[in-house]
Amino acid sequence: MTDEITPERIKFGRIAAPVEVTDMTKALAFYVGVLGMTKAFENGDPVGFAILRKDVGELHLALNKSIMRAPTPPATL
């Protein structure tokens, strides 16, 4: 048996969590492409809100471009 984490092994319980994102395209690529969620709903052009589902869990993604990003740490030599 392997301990590898794959989308098929990730299971969600009943949640409906709101998540603010600064880049909807990248967020959808991660949650759908990597975690294996499915898009149940989207609104806007470009998309500003989306509902994603996996098992009985939901994520409500909302675009918020004003979120401050953490500073990039300086490169080390």
C-alpha positions, 0 to 999 in steps of 0.5 A: 500500500502506498501513502501517495496522496492522490485526488481519489484519496482526498475526501471531504465532509460536509463543508461550504467554505468561502475562499477569497482568491486573487486569481480565479483562473489559477484557483480553479486550476488548483482546486479542479485540476489538482484536488479533483473538485468539480465546478457546480456554478460560476458567475461573471465574465470574467468569472468572479464567483464559483462553487466547487464540489467534491464528495459532500463538501463545497468551496465558494470561491470569490474573486478579491483582487485587493487582497494583500499578498505576502512579500516575496522573500529575498533570494539567498545565495 
